[in-house]
Amino acid sequence: MPVRQNLSGWWRSICAVVLLVLLTGCGFHPRGSVIRLTELGSVYVDASRDLSIAKAVAEALSDAAFTLAPNRDDADILLRLTGEEQTERVVSVKSTGRVSELELSHAVKIQIAESIEGRPPAYPSGQSLNRIEVIREYTYDETGVLGKENEARILRAEMEQELVRQIVLRTIASLTPSVSALSVDDALGAVATLDRLHTADNLLN
């Protein structure tokens, strides 16, 4: 499986899903209204400092029109990030017994709580956390270790960006029933913001 994958088709599908979620959240009207992300209030990223993607998630939420709260007390939405895992395992070996293909994974558990009727947001007791995982495979060649290490580093960075996007999309999808109406152009603008994150990734890699 190639290290670099064509994500353009995948990203168009994600944008289509976001639009579908947005449009169905309160009904689609070609010349009417859909939803507005800026009416969601403020979000607090509830994560430990050693969680590697916490800052990137906060920045992506801000870019997607969420307001970042400095603490729990000032937040209308809580986004818990925990249980981050980054692993590497062998998926295939050559007839000589040497490694030929490796699998990388990056996962995190999330939980979202929203303020209801003016009450502070609180995580439901007994609710299980949702696990989001990104997996990629790449070929390994012992004769080009340095090159392969660089490929793995680039792949890890791409996986982190994809994981961040999935967290933002999951957050948007979970809150859409509570948003208010605005024009179709504004909804498209919100999706365009997420698309810019994808474009920036391509320019950097």
DODREN-164926 format. One line per 10 residues: their letters; for each residue x, y, z of N, C-alpha, C, CB. Coordinates in pm, whole numbers. Glycine has a CB too. Layout:
N
A> X/Y/Z/X/Y/Z/X/Y/Z/X/Y/Z  ...
END
This chain:
205
MPVRQNLSGW> 84/-119/0/0/0/0/88/125/0/-95/0/122  69/221/-93/154/339/-102/144/422/24/117/421/-223  256/490/56/256/577/173/163/695/151/397/626/204  180/764/35/97/879/6/-31/832/-62/172/980/-83  -145/872/-10/-273/832/-65/-343/955/-122/-360/762/41  -424/933/-224/-500/1043/-282/-620/1071/-194/-544/1011/-428  -614/1184/-121/-720/1216/-26/-825/1308/-85/-661/1280/97  -808/1352/-211/-902/1449/-266/-1043/1393/-273/-857/1494/-404  -1056/1269/-321/-1189/1209/-327/-1247/1189/-190/-1184/1078/-400  -1161/1145/-96/-1206/1125/43/-1253/1257/102/-1093/1066/129
WRSICAVVLL> -1176/1365/76/-1212/1493/135/-1341/1547/76/-1099/1594/115  -1363/1529/-55/-1490/1573/-114/-1606/1498/-51/-1489/1550/-267  -1586/1370/-22/-1692/1292/42/-1721/1344/182/-1653/1145/49  -1613/1378/256/-1632/1431/391/-1709/1562/387/-1496/1451/460  -1671/1651/293/-1741/1779/281/-1888/1756/247/-1675/1867/174  -1914/1657/161/-2053/1627/125/-2130/1578/247/-2058/1522/14  -2065/1496/329/-2130/1447/451/-2161/1562/545/-2042/1344/521  -2064/1654/560/-2087/1769/648/-2206/1850/599/-1962/1858/656  -2209/1877/469/-2321/1953/414/-2453/1880/436/-2300/1980/265  -2451/1748/418/-2572/1670/437/-2620/1681/581/-2550/1524/400
VLLTGCGFHP> -2526/1669/675/-2561/1682/817/-2617/1820/846/-2439/1655/906  -2550/1922/790/-2594/2059/814/-2733/2084/756/-2495/2157/754  -2753/2037/633/-2879/2063/565/-2995/1986/626/-2866/2028/420  -2970/1863/669/-3078/1783/726/-3104/1817/872/-3047/1637/714  -3013/1890/934/-3031/1925/1076/-3155/2007/1100/-2911/2001/1126  -3190/2093/1003/-3311/2174/1024/-3387/2193/895/-3274/2310/1083  -3362/2107/796/-3439/2112/673/-3369/2195/566/-3575/2168/700  -3372/2148/443/-3306/2219/334/-3407/2300/255/-3233/2121/241  -3371/2427/232/-3452/2516/149/-3357/2585/53/-3533/2620/236  -3369/2560/-79/-3274/2614/-175/-3251/2764/-163/-3321/2584/-312
RGSVIRLTEL> -3354/2842/-137/-3338/2986/-124/-3360/3031/20/-3433/3059/-217  -3369/2936/109/-3399/2969/247/-3280/2959/337/-3506/2882/298  -3294/2880/444/-3189/2877/545/-3146/2736/577/-3237/2946/672  -3024/2726/628/-2976/2599/678/-2935/2619/822/-2859/2543/592  -2806/2619/853/-2768/2636/992/-2648/2727/1007/-2740/2504/1054  -2624/2770/1127/-2512/2859/1155/-2427/2802/1267/-2561/3000/1190  -2299/2782/1239/-2211/2725/1339/-2174/2826/1447/-2087/2672/1275  -2179/2955/1416/-2136/3055/1511/-2234/3075/1625/-2113/3185/1442  -2349/3010/1621/-2447/3020/1728/-2431/2911/1832/-2587/3015/1670  -2327/2831/1821/-2312/2717/1910/-2260/2754/2048/-2219/2617/1849
GSVYVDASRD> -2202/2869/2064/-2146/2907/2192/-1998/2873/2199/-2220/2838/2306  -1946/2864/2319/-1802/2841/2338/-1774/2697/2375/-1747/2935/2446  -1658/2648/2331/-1620/2509/2357/-1489/2506/2436/-1606/2430/2224  -1483/2416/2531/-1361/2396/2610/-1304/2260/2575/-1389/2408/2763  -1179/2259/2532/-1112/2133/2501/-1057/2075/2630/-998/2154/2395  -1123/1971/2676/-1091/1907/2805/-989/1796/2781/-1220/1851/2873  -862/1832/2789/-756/1735/2760/-633/1766/2844/-720/1736/2610  -556/1663/2874/-432/1682/2949/-328/1748/2859/-379/1547/3004  -231/1814/2920/-130/1887/2843/-40/1795/2762/-46/1970/2937  -27/1671/2804/61/1580/2731/-7/1513/2612/114/1474/2824
LSIAKAVAEA> -133/1545/2587/-203/1490/2471/-157/1567/2347/-359/1499/2489  -96/1498/2253/-25/1564/2143/-114/1644/2050/48/1462/2064  -242/1607/2036/-328/1675/1939/-418/1780/2001/-412/1574/1868  -408/1804/2131/-499/1898/2198/-494/2037/2136/-465/1906/2346  -374/2089/2115/-360/2224/2059/-414/2230/1917/-213/2267/2061  -384/2128/1837/-431/2125/1698/-583/2119/1691/-370/2006/1624  -644/2043/1781/-791/2035/1784/-851/2170/1820/-837/1927/1885  -793/2237/1920/-843/2368/1961/-833/2468/1847/-765/2419/2083  -722/2468/1776/-704/2560/1664/-802/2530/1551/-561/2553/1612  -826/2402/1524/-919/2364/1418/-1062/2403/1454/-911/2213/1391
LSDAAFTLAP> -1099/2387/1580/-1233/2428/1624/-1251/2578/1610/-1257/2385/1770  -1147/2653/1645/-1152/2798/1631/-1166/2838/1485/-1027/2862/1692  -1091/2773/1397/-1099/2801/1254/-1235/2766/1197/-990/2724/1179  -1302/2669/1258/-1434/2625/1209/-1547/2706/1272/-1454/2477/1239  -1516/2820/1333/-1615/2916/1384/-1664/2887/1524/-1731/2921/1293  -1599/2799/1598/-1630/2782/1740/-1551/2886/1820/-1596/2637/1788  -1606/2927/1933/-1534/3014/2026/-1469/2927/2133/-1630/3120/2090  -1341/2948/2159/-1270/2868/2258/-1288/2928/2397/-1121/2858/2224  -1332/2846/2491/-1348/2890/2630/-1219/2864/2707/-1468/2817/2698  -1178/2956/2795/-1053/2937/2870/-1063/2832/2979/-1012/3067/2931
NRDDADILLR> -1186/2800/3022/-1205/2701/3127/-1344/2640/3118/-1183/2763/3266  -1370/2541/3200/-1498/2470/3199/-1615/2563/3232/-1495/2354/3298  -1594/2651/3330/-1703/2736/3379/-1756/2831/3273/-1656/2815/3498  -1671/2869/3177/-1713/2963/3073/-1758/2893/2945/-1600/3057/3041  -1766/2762/2948/-1797/2687/2826/-1943/2646/2817/-1710/2563/2819  -1994/2646/2694/-2126/2592/2665/-2115/2448/2616/-2198/2679/2560  -1995/2411/2572/-1970/2278/2518/-1840/2226/2576/-1965/2281/2362  -1839/2102/2617/-1717/2037/2664/-1678/1928/2564/-1736/1977/2806  -1553/1928/2525/-1502/1824/2437/-1387/1754/2508/-1455/1883/2299  -1413/1634/2555/-1310/1559/2627/-1228/1476/2529/-1374/1467/2735
LTGEEQTERV> -1096/1486/2543/-1003/1406/2463/-917/1327/2560/-915/1496/2368  -914/1197/2545/-837/1115/2638/-798/983/2570/-917/1087/2767  -714/908/2637/-677/775/2586/-608/776/2452/-798/691/2577  -522/874/2430/-451/880/2301/-353/763/2290/-375/1015/2287  -352/702/2172/-263/589/2147/-200/602/2009/-338/455/2159  -69/580/2002/1/573/1874/79/441/1872/97/697/1854  47/358/1775/109/226/1771/169/197/1634/6/118/1807  254/97/1632/315/47/1508/325/-104/1519/456/112/1483  281/-174/1415/290/-320/1419/322/-375/1281/159/-381/1472  378/-492/1280/413/-560/1156/288/-627/1099/527/-665/1179
VSVKSTGRVS> 262/-605/970/145/-667/907/184/-774/805/60/-562/840  309/-769/757/353/-874/665/505/-885/667/302/-846/522  553/-1004/638/697/-1029/634/734/-1100/503/742/-1115/757  859/-1089/466/908/-1156/346/933/-1303/375/1036/-1087/293  961/-1378/271/989/-1521/289/1115/-1543/372/1006/-1589/152  1200/-1440/376/1323/-1448/456/1297/-1420/604/1426/-1350/403  1173/-1379/634/1140/-1348/773/1158/-1202/808/1222/-1430/864  1206/-1122/713/1225/-980/737/1095/-902/714/1336/-925/648  1081/-792/786/960/-710/778/947/-648/639/961/-599/886  827/-653/581/804/-591/451/696/-483/456/765/-697/349
ELELSHAVKI> 608/-489/556/501/-390/564/465/-365/710/376/-437/485  446/-236/743/411/-195/878/278/-121/879/521/-107/939  211/-126/992/85/-54/1010/101/48/1123/-32/-152/1040  64/172/1096/65/278/1196/-78/311/1234/138/404/1143  -100/341/1360/-233/382/1404/-221/498/1502/-310/264/1468  -320/585/1500/-329/698/1592/-475/708/1634/-276/834/1526  -500/695/1762/-638/692/1811/-654/780/1934/-681/549/1842  -777/823/1956/-810/901/2076/-957/878/2108/-779/1054/2055  -992/886/2234/-1131/874/2276/-1187/1013/2301/-1143/785/2403  -1312/1035/2259/-1373/1166/2278/-1511/1153/2343/-1385/1239/2143
QIAESIEGRP> -1550/1260/2410/-1683/1269/2470/-1726/1415/2463/-1684/1215/2618  -1851/1438/2428/-1901/1574/2409/-2020/1599/2500/-1939/1598/2261  -2020/1713/2566/-2133/1753/2651/-2172/1895/2614/-2096/1742/2803  -2302/1921/2611/-2352/2053/2571/-2445/2108/2678/-2425/2044/2436  -2440/2239/2696/-2530/2306/2789/-2674/2292/2741/-2491/2455/2806  -2764/2254/2831/-2905/2238/2797/-2989/2326/2888/-2948/2090/2810  -3070/2411/2825/-3160/2501/2898/-3086/2583/3003/-3272/2420/2965  -2968/2629/2966/-2892/2717/3055/-2811/2646/3162/-2984/2809/3120  -2825/2515/3172/-2747/2442/3272/-2605/2418/3222/-2815/2307/3307  -2506/2418/3311/-2368/2393/3269/-2356/2257/3202/-2272/2402/3391
PAYPSGQSLN> -2272/2246/3102/-2255/2116/3035/-2193/2014/3130/-2167/2131/2910  -2243/1891/3122/-2192/1784/3208/-2196/1653/3130/-2274/1773/3341  -2092/1574/3145/-2089/1445/3077/-2189/1351/3142/-1946/1385/3081  -2274/1285/3064/-2372/1190/3119/-2301/1077/3192/-2462/1133/3007  -2347/1046/3309/-2286/937/3386/-2311/804/3315/-2342/933/3531  -2210/721/3311/-2223/591/3249/-2210/590/3098/-2352/533/3285  -2195/708/3037/-2183/713/2892/-2042/674/2848/-2218/855/2840  -2033/583/2754/-1902/540/2706/-1845/643/2609/-1912/402/2637  -1714/652/2603/-1649/745/2513/-1638/685/2373/-1509/782/2566  -1643/771/2274/-1628/726/2136/-1481/725/2098/-1709/817/2039
RIEVIREYTY> -1438/619/2033/-1298/606/1992/-1285/638/1843/-1243/464/2023  -1195/728/1811/-1167/763/1672/-1025/717/1641/-1184/917/1647  -1010/646/1531/-879/590/1498/-847/609/1350/-873/441/1534  -724/644/1323/-675/656/1186/-564/551/1168/-622/802/1155  -574/472/1061/-477/364/1037/-418/379/897/-545/225/1053  -288/361/888/-220/363/758/-114/253/755/-155/503/732  -89/201/637/16/101/618/122/154/521/-45/-32/564  244/109/539/349/148/445/453/37/435/416/280/487  517/30/320/619/-73/297/748/-36/369/644/-93/147  819/-138/411/944/-116/485/1059/-183/411/933/-170/629
DETGVLGKEN> 1166/-108/394/1283/-159/324/1406/-134/411/1300/-93/183  1470/-241/454/1585/-227/543/1704/-159/476/1628/-363/593  1707/-159/343/1820/-96/273/1806/56/267/1831/-152/132  1689/107/299/1668/252/297/1601/298/425/1583/294/176  1662/268/537/1602/295/668/1574/442/689/1693/244/778  1671/529/657/1652/672/680/1536/727/597/1781/749/646  1528/683/470/1418/728/385/1284/681/437/1438/680/244  1279/558/484/1154/504/536/1114/571/667/1167/353/556  1213/607/748/1182/678/872/1122/814/841/1309/694/958  1170/879/736/1115/1008/695/973/991/644/1203/1073/588
EARILRAEME> 949/884/566/814/857/517/718/833/633/815/735/423  764/759/733/680/732/849/648/860/925/749/632/943  746/950/934/724/1077/1003/619/1161/930/855/1156/1014  631/1167/797/534/1242/717/395/1179/729/577/1246/569  391/1046/725/265/976/736/199/1001/871/285/827/713  280/1002/977/228/1030/1111/165/1170/1117/340/1018/1216  231/1267/1053/179/1404/1052/46/1411/978/282/1499/988  37/1340/866/-88/1337/790/-199/1270/870/-68/1264/656  -164/1164/941/-262/1093/1022/-315/1182/1134/-200/965/1081  -225/1261/1194/-267/1352/1300/-366/1455/1248/-146/1422/1362
QELVRQIVLR> -338/1510/1129/-429/1608/1071/-565/1546/1040/-368/1669/944  -563/1423/990/-690/1356/961/-768/1329/1090/-666/1224/886  -698/1289/1194/-763/1264/1322/-827/1392/1375/-662/1209/1424  -757/1503/1364/-811/1632/1407/-936/1666/1328/-706/1744/1391  -932/1647/1197/-1050/1676/1114/-1170/1591/1156/-1019/1652/966  -1144/1463/1183/-1254/1376/1222/-1315/1419/1355/-1207/1232/1230  -1232/1465/1447/-1283/1512/1577/-1370/1635/1557/-1166/1544/1673  -1325/1729/1474/-1404/1850/1448/-1536/1815/1381/-1324/1949/1360  -1531/1727/1282/-1654/1686/1213/-1750/1616/1308/-1621/1595/1095  -1697/1532/1395/-1781/1462/1492/-1845/1561/1590/-1697/1357/1571
TIASLTPSVS> -1770/1664/1628/-1823/1766/1718/-1935/1843/1650/-1713/1862/1762  -1913/1884/1526/-2017/1956/1451/-2142/1871/1437/-1964/1997/1312  -2125/1745/1399/-2240/1657/1377/-2320/1635/1504/-2193/1523/1323  -2253/1628/1619/-2323/1601/1744/-2403/1720/1793/-2225/1560/1851  -2369/1841/1745/-2434/1962/1794/-2531/2024/1696/-2332/2062/1831  -2539/1971/1574/-2622/2036/1472/-2768/2054/1508/-2614/1958/1349  -2834/1967/1585/-2975/1992/1615/-3000/2120/1692/-3030/1877/1693  -2898/2176/1757/-2919/2293/1841/-2885/2424/1772/-2838/2281/1965  -2838/2419/1648/-2794/2541/1583/-2909/2617/1522/-2692/2511/1478  -2885/2745/1493/-2990/2829/1437/-2972/2847/1288/-2993/2964/1506
ALSVDDALGA> -3070/2907/1223/-3072/2914/1078/-2996/3035/1024/-3213/2918/1030  -2936/3014/908/-2873/3121/833/-2868/3080/687/-2729/3153/888  -2796/3151/605/-2798/3125/462/-2714/3004/423/-2749/3246/388  -2742/2955/305/-2665/2844/250/-2518/2883/236/-2723/2799/115  -2494/3008/197/-2356/3054/179/-2275/3043/306/-2355/3198/130  -2338/3072/422/-2265/3063/548/-2232/2918/583/-2347/3125/661  -2323/2827/552/-2294/2685/577/-2180/2638/488/-2420/2599/552  -2182/2681/361/-2073/2646/271/-1941/2706/319/-2104/2693/129  -1949/2824/377/-1829/2889/429/-1766/2808/541/-1860/3027/478  -1849/2749/627/-1797/2667/736/-1724/2545/683/-1910/2624/830
VATLDRLHTA> -1782/2483/580/-1717/2367/520/-1588/2409/450/-1812/2298/420  -1589/2528/388/-1469/2577/320/-1354/2596/417/-1499/2709/249  -1386/2635/540/-1283/2651/642/-1213/2519/669/-1342/2707/772  -1291/2412/682/-1233/2280/703/-1154/2236/580/-1343/2178/735  -1204/2273/463/-1134/2236/341/-998/2304/332/-1218/2271/219  -987/2426/386/-859/2496/385/-755/2422/469/-876/2639/436  -800/2357/575/-708/2278/656/-648/2165/572/-779/2220/781  -733/2103/492/-687/1995/404/-590/2047/299/-807/1926/336  -622/2164/241/-536/2223/139/-400/2259/197/-602/2347/80  -400/2313/318/-274/2350/383/-187/2227/405/-301/2420/517
DNLLN> -249/2115/441/-174/1991/460/-102/1952/331/-268/1877/505  -174/1963/219/-115/1924/91/3/2013/54/-220/1929/-18  -5/2142/87/102/2234/55/227/2207/138/57/2377/76  205/2158/260/317/2132/350/385/1999/321/271/2135/492  314/1909/252/370/1775/231/406/1753/85/270/1667/276
END
